[in-house]
């Protein structure tokens, strides 16, 4: 392949160079886009996990509050 390229005219070599630069830019653009999409997915997973943790904490606290209120009610009823 190198020998074929060497045998091309200067204009043909420049055209190949321009095409290669364009292909490299497109590949880099695709890579950046894919990295961006991956980062979005990872961020969403983190948000979902954090929301799950928050929901568990809220549920735990509300259950704790209900249990405390029920216990206080029972103790009040005994007195």
Phi, psi and omega in degrees: 000319180301318181296322179296316180296319179301327183279353181284160176287165180300318179297318179295320178296319178296320178297317177296318179300314179297318178297316179297319177298319178296315180297319179296319177298316180296318178296317179295319178299316178297319179298315179297316180298315179296320177297320178297314180297318178298318179296322177297316180297314179297319179296318180295321176300317179297318179296316180296319179295317179296320178296321178296318178295314179300317180296320179295318180296314179299315179298316180298315181293320180291323177294319178299316180296316178297318179296318179296317179295318179296317179297317178297320180295316180297315180295322178295320180294326180291328183274000000 
